[in-house]
């Protein structure tokens, strides 16, 4: 596979600014399980944690679901049998953003050892509440600007995992003999984080097809699967080969449309995000419309934070979970992602980890690369 350096190479100084802020600490490999927390000296039992989510909740089959899995793993529970829910851990879903501050205050008043929020939409509310509760420990995922000593911030190298997803889609198109493929991206609410998904994906595609057509669309909502489904139908009807969504529950609409069309015999694909979304695209016992998913191991940051509380090492810091720290990757559940494609993806992943392939993380920097689209709707913070 061609990997033209014009799409992958940037100067070391630029990359340092793009991928890891100087204050960021690379994430060490976390323990795979932390047990029920019984070894912690605490009156009344083990560590307690409350997860606070947006309206999509832990059933979004994506971002929030991954966070919940991390909590379940820490306590030795399962999705089907959350034995200690309501005693050691729980989750509260806010139906509207005006409930973020009340939910944070309630959890703080109830004295949980750790309070976790998912997503940048919580940043302002957390800053307000955490600033007035210096003895409470908080963890926020996908934010690195709440600079308080009692807030741990977990960020991910989404552009690295998305690059692999883009390469996977492009290699599959190449294997199918498509000479001038088009690819789509559906985002939720525009932000610097979602931009990393988009620009990484596009760079991965262009490393295989430098002249590939790229279209993008932002739902401006995390819970409007209907809008994403309509856009996906329009794109597939116009010849788009694969659509990658980073839109929370909205992205399930694109998967649903791909599933409907593949079942009807059309050669189109969806790319999942955050969790392995193979099951969401399943349309027979052995087939799914989800070619692969960009795995963002949000559960890794939950385990890291809970272990820090357990070990009395918790502090306000920024932790970056990249490919090297096994924070991002891709799924191989779908047999349509053949061994030769997977072998190529593993080579590329190793090159990302070694630094041989470097990926722009902002739209502004990506637009400086020769051939990169100049009209994407992605926004940088």
Order of alpha helices (4+ residues) and beta strands (2+ residues): alpha-alpha-beta-beta-alpha-beta-alpha-beta-alpha-beta-beta-alpha-beta-alpha-beta-alpha-beta-alpha-beta-beta-alpha-beta-beta-alpha-alpha
